[in-house]
Amino acid sequence: MILNIFLGMIGPWQIILILAIVLLLFGGRKIPELMKGLGGGLKEFKKAVKEEDKEDEDSGEGKA
């Protein structure tokens, strides 16, 4: 089992253990709030990436 962690292969028991630890640390009420914050962060990141790509395309057209 320890060898699997070092090799980067996470099995179902490791996932269950991680989820149980998260549940114990944060409790059932905080997890939805954490996921909402994480989702909002991902949404902002994707928006920033799209804006950056659009700026790159616009600046590339001006140089040509």
PDB file of N, CA, C and O in Angstrom, chain B, residues numbered from 101:
ATOM      1  N   MET B 101       0.823  -1.189   0.000  1.00  0.00           N
ATOM      2  CA  MET B 101       0.000   0.000   0.000  1.00  0.00           C
ATOM      3  C   MET B 101       0.867   1.252   0.000  1.00  0.00           C
ATOM      4  O   MET B 101       0.578   2.192  -0.740  1.00  0.00           O
ATOM      5  N   ILE B 102       1.909   1.289   0.800  1.00  0.00           N
ATOM      6  CA  ILE B 102       2.796   2.439   0.827  1.00  0.00           C
ATOM      7  C   ILE B 102       3.509   2.573  -0.513  1.00  0.00           C
ATOM      8  O   ILE B 102       3.737   3.688  -0.984  1.00  0.00           O
ATOM      9  N   LEU B 103       3.856   1.473  -1.118  1.00  0.00           N
ATOM     10  CA  LEU B 103       4.502   1.508  -2.421  1.00  0.00           C
ATOM     11  C   LEU B 103       3.592   2.139  -3.465  1.00  0.00           C
ATOM     12  O   LEU B 103       4.068   2.882  -4.324  1.00  0.00           O
ATOM     13  N   ASN B 104       2.282   1.857  -3.408  1.00  0.00           N
ATOM     14  CA  ASN B 104       1.336   2.452  -4.342  1.00  0.00           C
ATOM     15  C   ASN B 104       1.298   3.969  -4.216  1.00  0.00           C
ATOM     16  O   ASN B 104       1.214   4.667  -5.227  1.00  0.00           O
ATOM     17  N   ILE B 105       1.358   4.492  -2.998  1.00  0.00           N
ATOM     18  CA  ILE B 105       1.341   5.935  -2.798  1.00  0.00           C
ATOM     19  C   ILE B 105       2.588   6.564  -3.402  1.00  0.00           C
ATOM     20  O   ILE B 105       2.511   7.615  -4.039  1.00  0.00           O
ATOM     21  N   PHE B 106       3.726   5.929  -3.206  1.00  0.00           N
ATOM     22  CA  PHE B 106       4.960   6.480  -3.754  1.00  0.00           C
ATOM     23  C   PHE B 106       4.991   6.423  -5.275  1.00  0.00           C
ATOM     24  O   PHE B 106       5.621   7.267  -5.912  1.00  0.00           O
ATOM     25  N   LEU B 107       4.328   5.452  -5.855  1.00  0.00           N
ATOM     26  CA  LEU B 107       4.301   5.336  -7.302  1.00  0.00           C
ATOM     27  C   LEU B 107       3.231   6.218  -7.932  1.00  0.00           C
ATOM     28  O   LEU B 107       3.167   6.319  -9.157  1.00  0.00           O
ATOM     29  N   GLY B 108       2.400   6.852  -7.133  1.00  0.00           N
ATOM     30  CA  GLY B 108       1.382   7.746  -7.652  1.00  0.00           C
ATOM     31  C   GLY B 108       0.081   7.064  -8.010  1.00  0.00           C
ATOM     32  O   GLY B 108      -0.805   7.696  -8.585  1.00  0.00           O
ATOM     33  N   MET B 109      -0.057   5.802  -7.688  1.00  0.00           N
ATOM     34  CA  MET B 109      -1.288   5.083  -7.972  1.00  0.00           C
ATOM     35  C   MET B 109      -2.169   5.114  -6.739  1.00  0.00           C
ATOM     36  O   MET B 109      -1.834   4.525  -5.711  1.00  0.00           O
ATOM     37  N   ILE B 110      -3.290   5.798  -6.841  1.00  0.00           N
ATOM     38  CA  ILE B 110      -4.207   5.884  -5.713  1.00  0.00           C
ATOM     39  C   ILE B 110      -5.359   4.927  -5.969  1.00  0.00           C
ATOM     40  O   ILE B 110      -6.053   5.026  -6.980  1.00  0.00           O
ATOM     41  N   GLY B 111      -5.549   4.015  -5.055  1.00  0.00           N
ATOM     42  CA  GLY B 111      -6.611   3.029  -5.177  1.00  0.00           C
ATOM     43  C   GLY B 111      -7.864   3.479  -4.456  1.00  0.00           C
ATOM     44  O   GLY B 111      -7.899   4.555  -3.859  1.00  0.00           O
ATOM     45  N   PRO B 112      -8.892   2.649  -4.514  1.00  0.00           N
ATOM     46  CA  PRO B 112     -10.159   3.029  -3.882  1.00  0.00           C
ATOM     47  C   PRO B 112     -10.056   3.179  -2.365  1.00  0.00           C
ATOM     48  O   PRO B 112     -10.749   4.019  -1.791  1.00  0.00           O
ATOM     49  N   TRP B 113      -9.217   2.391  -1.705  1.00  0.00           N
ATOM     50  CA  TRP B 113      -9.098   2.504  -0.250  1.00  0.00           C
ATOM     51  C   TRP B 113      -8.424   3.807   0.145  1.00  0.00           C
ATOM     52  O   TRP B 113      -8.769   4.394   1.171  1.00  0.00           O
ATOM     53  N   GLN B 114      -7.474   4.267  -0.651  1.00  0.00           N
ATOM     54  CA  GLN B 114      -6.828   5.537  -0.343  1.00  0.00           C
ATOM     55  C   GLN B 114      -7.805   6.699  -0.512  1.00  0.00           C
ATOM     56  O   GLN B 114      -7.794   7.645   0.275  1.00  0.00           O
ATOM     57  N   ILE B 115      -8.645   6.621  -1.537  1.00  0.00           N
ATOM     58  CA  ILE B 115      -9.640   7.670  -1.757  1.00  0.00           C
ATOM     59  C   ILE B 115     -10.637   7.703  -0.609  1.00  0.00           C
ATOM     60  O   ILE B 115     -11.002   8.778  -0.133  1.00  0.00           O
ATOM     61  N   ILE B 116     -11.080   6.530  -0.162  1.00  0.00           N
ATOM     62  CA  ILE B 116     -12.017   6.452   0.961  1.00  0.00           C
ATOM     63  C   ILE B 116     -11.377   7.030   2.222  1.00  0.00           C
ATOM     64  O   ILE B 116     -12.026   7.755   2.976  1.00  0.00           O
ATOM     65  N   LEU B 117     -10.128   6.715   2.445  1.00  0.00           N
ATOM     66  CA  LEU B 117      -9.413   7.235   3.616  1.00  0.00           C
ATOM     67  C   LEU B 117      -9.298   8.758   3.552  1.00  0.00           C
ATOM     68  O   LEU B 117      -9.531   9.434   4.554  1.00  0.00           O
ATOM     69  N   ILE B 118      -8.948   9.296   2.409  1.00  0.00           N
ATOM     70  CA  ILE B 118      -8.835  10.746   2.250  1.00  0.00           C
ATOM     71  C   ILE B 118     -10.178  11.421   2.480  1.00  0.00           C
ATOM     72  O   ILE B 118     -10.245  12.443   3.165  1.00  0.00           O
ATOM     73  N   LEU B 119     -11.245  10.869   1.921  1.00  0.00           N
ATOM     74  CA  LEU B 119     -12.576  11.444   2.112  1.00  0.00           C
ATOM     75  C   LEU B 119     -13.005  11.390   3.575  1.00  0.00           C
ATOM     76  O   LEU B 119     -13.626  12.329   4.072  1.00  0.00           O
ATOM     77  N   ALA B 120     -12.683  10.310   4.261  1.00  0.00           N
ATOM     78  CA  ALA B 120     -13.027  10.194   5.672  1.00  0.00           C
ATOM     79  C   ALA B 120     -12.277  11.234   6.505  1.00  0.00           C
ATOM     80  O   ALA B 120     -12.846  11.821   7.426  1.00  0.00           O
ATOM     81  N   ILE B 121     -11.020  11.459   6.187  1.00  0.00           N
ATOM     82  CA  ILE B 121     -10.236  12.459   6.920  1.00  0.00           C
ATOM     83  C   ILE B 121     -10.788  13.859   6.669  1.00  0.00           C
ATOM     84  O   ILE B 121     -10.899  14.659   7.599  1.00  0.00           O
ATOM     85  N   VAL B 122     -11.133  14.158   5.418  1.00  0.00           N
ATOM     86  CA  VAL B 122     -11.716  15.460   5.101  1.00  0.00           C
ATOM     87  C   VAL B 122     -13.032  15.646   5.837  1.00  0.00           C
ATOM     88  O   VAL B 122     -13.294  16.724   6.371  1.00  0.00           O
ATOM     89  N   LEU B 123     -13.849  14.628   5.872  1.00  0.00           N
ATOM     90  CA  LEU B 123     -15.131  14.702   6.574  1.00  0.00           C
ATOM     91  C   LEU B 123     -14.923  14.939   8.065  1.00  0.00           C
ATOM     92  O   LEU B 123     -15.649  15.724   8.675  1.00  0.00           O
ATOM     93  N   LEU B 124     -13.944  14.273   8.651  1.00  0.00           N
ATOM     94  CA  LEU B 124     -13.671  14.467  10.074  1.00  0.00           C
ATOM     95  C   LEU B 124     -13.119  15.857  10.367  1.00  0.00           C
ATOM     96  O   LEU B 124     -13.465  16.464  11.381  1.00  0.00           O
ATOM     97  N   LEU B 125     -12.267  16.359   9.488  1.00  0.00           N
ATOM     98  CA  LEU B 125     -11.659  17.668   9.718  1.00  0.00           C
ATOM     99  C   LEU B 125     -12.647  18.817   9.550  1.00  0.00           C
ATOM    100  O   LEU B 125     -12.665  19.740  10.364  1.00  0.00           O
ATOM    101  N   PHE B 126     -13.457  18.772   8.514  1.00  0.00           N
ATOM    102  CA  PHE B 126     -14.301  19.913   8.181  1.00  0.00           C
ATOM    103  C   PHE B 126     -15.761  19.727   8.583  1.00  0.00           C
ATOM    104  O   PHE B 126     -16.481  20.718   8.711  1.00  0.00           O
ATOM    105  N   GLY B 127     -16.212  18.530   8.782  1.00  0.00           N
ATOM    106  CA  GLY B 127     -17.606  18.288   9.137  1.00  0.00           C
ATOM    107  C   GLY B 127     -18.502  18.337   7.916  1.00  0.00           C
ATOM    108  O   GLY B 127     -18.108  18.844   6.865  1.00  0.00           O
ATOM    109  N   GLY B 128     -19.697  17.813   8.053  1.00  0.00           N
ATOM    110  CA  GLY B 128     -20.634  17.715   6.938  1.00  0.00           C
ATOM    111  C   GLY B 128     -21.163  19.051   6.459  1.00  0.00           C
ATOM    112  O   GLY B 128     -21.529  19.182   5.291  1.00  0.00           O
ATOM    113  N   ARG B 129     -21.211  20.048   7.331  1.00  0.00           N
ATOM    114  CA  ARG B 129     -21.784  21.337   6.956  1.00  0.00           C
ATOM    115  C   ARG B 129     -20.822  22.198   6.159  1.00  0.00           C
ATOM    116  O   ARG B 129     -21.249  22.985   5.314  1.00  0.00           O
ATOM    117  N   LYS B 130     -19.540  22.059   6.416  1.00  0.00           N
ATOM    118  CA  LYS B 130     -18.547  22.914   5.758  1.00  0.00           C
ATOM    119  C   LYS B 130     -18.178  22.435   4.358  1.00  0.00           C
ATOM    120  O   LYS B 130     -17.745  23.236   3.529  1.00  0.00           O
ATOM    121  N   ILE B 131     -18.340  21.161   4.084  1.00  0.00           N
ATOM    122  CA  ILE B 131     -17.902  20.609   2.798  1.00  0.00           C
ATOM    123  C   ILE B 131     -18.628  21.259   1.621  1.00  0.00           C
ATOM    124  O   ILE B 131     -17.960  21.601   0.645  1.00  0.00           O
ATOM    125  N   PRO B 132     -19.957  21.452   1.646  1.00  0.00           N
ATOM    126  CA  PRO B 132     -20.598  22.136   0.513  1.00  0.00           C
ATOM    127  C   PRO B 132     -20.078  23.562   0.304  1.00  0.00           C
ATOM    128  O   PRO B 132     -19.948  24.022  -0.830  1.00  0.00           O
ATOM    129  N   GLU B 133     -19.781  24.255   1.412  1.00  0.00           N
ATOM    130  CA  GLU B 133     -19.227  25.606   1.296  1.00  0.00           C
ATOM    131  C   GLU B 133     -17.842  25.570   0.653  1.00  0.00           C
ATOM    132  O   GLU B 133     -17.515  26.417  -0.179  1.00  0.00           O
ATOM    133  N   LEU B 134     -17.039  24.593   1.039  1.00  0.00           N
ATOM    134  CA  LEU B 134     -15.703  24.457   0.458  1.00  0.00           C
ATOM    135  C   LEU B 134     -15.784  24.152  -1.042  1.00  0.00           C
ATOM    136  O   LEU B 134     -15.030  24.710  -1.838  1.00  0.00           O
ATOM    137  N   MET B 135     -16.701  23.266  -1.411  1.00  0.00           N
ATOM    138  CA  MET B 135     -16.850  22.911  -2.822  1.00  0.00           C
ATOM    139  C   MET B 135     -17.375  24.095  -3.633  1.00  0.00           C
ATOM    140  O   MET B 135     -16.978  24.282  -4.783  1.00  0.00           O
ATOM    141  N   LYS B 136     -18.253  24.884  -3.049  1.00  0.00           N
ATOM    142  CA  LYS B 136     -18.765  26.073  -3.731  1.00  0.00           C
ATOM    143  C   LYS B 136     -17.631  27.061  -3.977  1.00  0.00           C
ATOM    144  O   LYS B 136     -17.533  27.640  -5.058  1.00  0.00           O
ATOM    145  N   GLY B 137     -16.791  27.250  -2.994  1.00  0.00           N
ATOM    146  CA  GLY B 137     -15.639  28.135  -3.153  1.00  0.00           C
ATOM    147  C   GLY B 137     -14.666  27.608  -4.191  1.00  0.00           C
ATOM    148  O   GLY B 137     -14.124  28.377  -4.985  1.00  0.00           O
ATOM    149  N   LEU B 138     -14.443  26.309  -4.188  1.00  0.00           N
ATOM    150  CA  LEU B 138     -13.549  25.691  -5.164  1.00  0.00           C
ATOM    151  C   LEU B 138     -14.101  25.843  -6.576  1.00  0.00           C
ATOM    152  O   LEU B 138     -13.360  26.141  -7.513  1.00  0.00           O
ATOM    153  N   GLY B 139     -15.419  25.634  -6.722  1.00  0.00           N
ATOM    154  CA  GLY B 139     -16.055  25.800  -8.030  1.00  0.00           C
ATOM    155  C   GLY B 139     -15.964  27.232  -8.522  1.00  0.00           C
ATOM    156  O   GLY B 139     -15.721  27.468  -9.705  1.00  0.00           O
ATOM    157  N   GLY B 140     -16.157  28.185  -7.628  1.00  0.00           N
ATOM    158  CA  GLY B 140     -16.035  29.593  -8.005  1.00  0.00           C
ATOM    159  C   GLY B 140     -14.623  29.932  -8.430  1.00  0.00           C
ATOM    160  O   GLY B 140     -14.421  30.687  -9.381  1.00  0.00           O
ATOM    161  N   GLY B 141     -13.647  29.380  -7.734  1.00  0.00           N
ATOM    162  CA  GLY B 141     -12.247  29.608  -8.100  1.00  0.00           C
ATOM    163  C   GLY B 141     -11.912  29.034  -9.466  1.00  0.00           C
ATOM    164  O   GLY B 141     -11.208  29.666 -10.254  1.00  0.00           O
ATOM    165  N   LEU B 142     -12.413  27.838  -9.748  1.00  0.00           N
ATOM    166  CA  LEU B 142     -12.182  27.219 -11.056  1.00  0.00           C
ATOM    167  C   LEU B 142     -12.843  28.026 -12.170  1.00  0.00           C
ATOM    168  O   LEU B 142     -12.286  28.173 -13.257  1.00  0.00           O
ATOM    169  N   LYS B 143     -14.038  28.548 -11.887  1.00  0.00           N
ATOM    170  CA  LYS B 143     -14.749  29.356 -12.873  1.00  0.00           C
ATOM    171  C   LYS B 143     -13.957  30.624 -13.199  1.00  0.00           C
ATOM    172  O   LYS B 143     -13.834  30.999 -14.365  1.00  0.00           O
ATOM    173  N   GLU B 144     -13.424  31.277 -12.175  1.00  0.00           N
ATOM    174  CA  GLU B 144     -12.614  32.476 -12.389  1.00  0.00           C
ATOM    175  C   GLU B 144     -11.335  32.146 -13.151  1.00  0.00           C
ATOM    176  O   GLU B 144     -10.904  32.915 -14.011  1.00  0.00           O
ATOM    177  N   PHE B 145     -10.730  31.004 -12.836  1.00  0.00           N
ATOM    178  CA  PHE B 145      -9.506  30.602 -13.527  1.00  0.00           C
ATOM    179  C   PHE B 145      -9.770  30.374 -15.011  1.00  0.00           C
ATOM    180  O   PHE B 145      -9.004  30.834 -15.858  1.00  0.00           O
ATOM    181  N   LYS B 146     -10.849  29.666 -15.325  1.00  0.00           N
ATOM    182  CA  LYS B 146     -11.189  29.414 -16.725  1.00  0.00           C
ATOM    183  C   LYS B 146     -11.475  30.717 -17.458  1.00  0.00           C
ATOM    184  O   LYS B 146     -11.085  30.881 -18.614  1.00  0.00           O
ATOM    185  N   LYS B 147     -12.153  31.640 -16.789  1.00  0.00           N
ATOM    186  CA  LYS B 147     -12.461  32.932 -17.387  1.00  0.00           C
ATOM    187  C   LYS B 147     -11.171  33.694 -17.694  1.00  0.00           C
ATOM    188  O   LYS B 147     -11.040  34.291 -18.763  1.00  0.00           O
ATOM    189  N   ALA B 148     -10.231  33.674 -16.766  1.00  0.00           N
ATOM    190  CA  ALA B 148      -8.957  34.358 -16.975  1.00  0.00           C
ATOM    191  C   ALA B 148      -8.169  33.727 -18.118  1.00  0.00           C
ATOM    192  O   ALA B 148      -7.541  34.439 -18.901  1.00  0.00           O
ATOM    193  N   VAL B 149      -8.195  32.408 -18.221  1.00  0.00           N
ATOM    194  CA  VAL B 149      -7.480  31.725 -19.301  1.00  0.00           C
ATOM    195  C   VAL B 149      -8.084  32.092 -20.658  1.00  0.00           C
ATOM    196  O   VAL B 149      -7.356  32.342 -21.619  1.00  0.00           O
ATOM    197  N   LYS B 150      -9.416  32.122 -20.732  1.00  0.00           N
ATOM    198  CA  LYS B 150     -10.072  32.490 -21.989  1.00  0.00           C
ATOM    199  C   LYS B 150      -9.747  33.920 -22.386  1.00  0.00           C
ATOM    200  O   LYS B 150      -9.508  34.205 -23.560  1.00  0.00           O
ATOM    201  N   GLU B 151      -9.737  34.829 -21.400  1.00  0.00           N
ATOM    202  CA  GLU B 151      -9.402  36.222 -21.692  1.00  0.00           C
ATOM    203  C   GLU B 151      -7.963  36.340 -22.174  1.00  0.00           C
ATOM    204  O   GLU B 151      -7.675  37.109 -23.092  1.00  0.00           O
ATOM    205  N   GLU B 152      -7.067  35.591 -21.565  1.00  0.00           N
ATOM    206  CA  GLU B 152      -5.660  35.619 -21.959  1.00  0.00           C
ATOM    207  C   GLU B 152      -5.493  35.088 -23.386  1.00  0.00           C
ATOM    208  O   GLU B 152      -4.739  35.650 -24.180  1.00  0.00           O
ATOM    209  N   ASP B 153      -6.202  34.002 -23.700  1.00  0.00           N
ATOM    210  CA  ASP B 153      -6.135  33.457 -25.059  1.00  0.00           C
ATOM    211  C   ASP B 153      -6.674  34.462 -26.072  1.00  0.00           C
ATOM    212  O   ASP B 153      -6.114  34.618 -27.157  1.00  0.00           O
ATOM    213  N   LYS B 154      -7.750  35.136 -25.719  1.00  0.00           N
ATOM    214  CA  LYS B 154      -8.347  36.122 -26.616  1.00  0.00           C
ATOM    215  C   LYS B 154      -7.378  37.288 -26.837  1.00  0.00           C
ATOM    216  O   LYS B 154      -7.246  37.780 -27.958  1.00  0.00           O
ATOM    217  N   GLU B 155      -6.707  37.727 -25.779  1.00  0.00           N
ATOM    218  CA  GLU B 155      -5.726  38.806 -25.908  1.00  0.00           C
ATOM    219  C   GLU B 155      -4.560  38.378 -26.788  1.00  0.00           C
ATOM    220  O   GLU B 155      -4.064  39.160 -27.599  1.00  0.00           O
ATOM    221  N   ASP B 156      -4.124  37.124 -26.624  1.00  0.00           N
ATOM    222  CA  ASP B 156      -3.026  36.618 -27.447  1.00  0.00           C
ATOM    223  C   ASP B 156      -3.419  36.578 -28.923  1.00  0.00           C
ATOM    224  O   ASP B 156      -2.619  36.927 -29.792  1.00  0.00           O
ATOM    225  N   GLU B 157      -4.648  36.154 -29.203  1.00  0.00           N
ATOM    226  CA  GLU B 157      -5.110  36.099 -30.588  1.00  0.00           C
ATOM    227  C   GLU B 157      -5.219  37.494 -31.175  1.00  0.00           C
ATOM    228  O   GLU B 157      -4.846  37.712 -32.328  1.00  0.00           O
ATOM    229  N   ASP B 158      -5.726  38.442 -30.395  1.00  0.00           N
ATOM    230  CA  ASP B 158      -5.861  39.811 -30.879  1.00  0.00           C
ATOM    231  C   ASP B 158      -4.501  40.447 -31.142  1.00  0.00           C
ATOM    232  O   ASP B 158      -4.321  41.139 -32.144  1.00  0.00           O
ATOM    233  N   SER B 159      -3.558  40.218 -30.259  1.00  0.00           N
ATOM    234  CA  SER B 159      -2.225  40.807 -30.454  1.00  0.00           C
ATOM    235  C   SER B 159      -1.504  40.103 -31.605  1.00  0.00           C
ATOM    236  O   SER B 159      -0.691  40.730 -32.284  1.00  0.00           O
ATOM    237  N   GLY B 160      -1.774  38.844 -31.838  1.00  0.00           N
ATOM    238  CA  GLY B 160      -1.154  38.112 -32.945  1.00  0.00           C
ATOM    239  C   GLY B 160      -1.643  38.611 -34.292  1.00  0.00           C
ATOM    240  O   GLY B 160      -0.878  38.635 -35.257  1.00  0.00           O
ATOM    241  N   GLU B 161      -2.901  39.008 -34.372  1.00  0.00           N
ATOM    242  CA  GLU B 161      -3.462  39.510 -35.633  1.00  0.00           C
ATOM    243  C   GLU B 161      -2.884  40.885 -35.950  1.00  0.00           C
ATOM    244  O   GLU B 161      -2.693  41.216 -37.120  1.00  0.00           O
ATOM    245  N   GLY B 162      -2.605  41.680 -34.943  1.00  0.00           N
ATOM    246  CA  GLY B 162      -2.073  43.022 -35.173  1.00  0.00           C
ATOM    247  C   GLY B 162      -0.650  42.990 -35.675  1.00  0.00           C
ATOM    248  O   GLY B 162      -0.244  43.885 -36.416  1.00  0.00           O
ATOM    249  N   LYS B 163       0.124  41.985 -35.294  1.00  0.00           N
ATOM    250  CA  LYS B 163       1.515  41.880 -35.697  1.00  0.00           C
ATOM    251  C   LYS B 163       1.676  41.374 -37.118  1.00  0.00           C
ATOM    252  O   LYS B 163       2.683  41.659 -37.766  1.00  0.00           O
ATOM    253  N   ALA B 164       0.708  40.634 -37.605  1.00  0.00           N
ATOM    254  CA  ALA B 164       0.841  40.006 -38.920  1.00  0.00           C
ATOM    255  C   ALA B 164       0.632  40.957 -40.043  1.00  0.00           C
ATOM    256  O   ALA B 164       0.714  40.564 -41.207  1.00  0.00           O
TER     257      ALA B 164
END
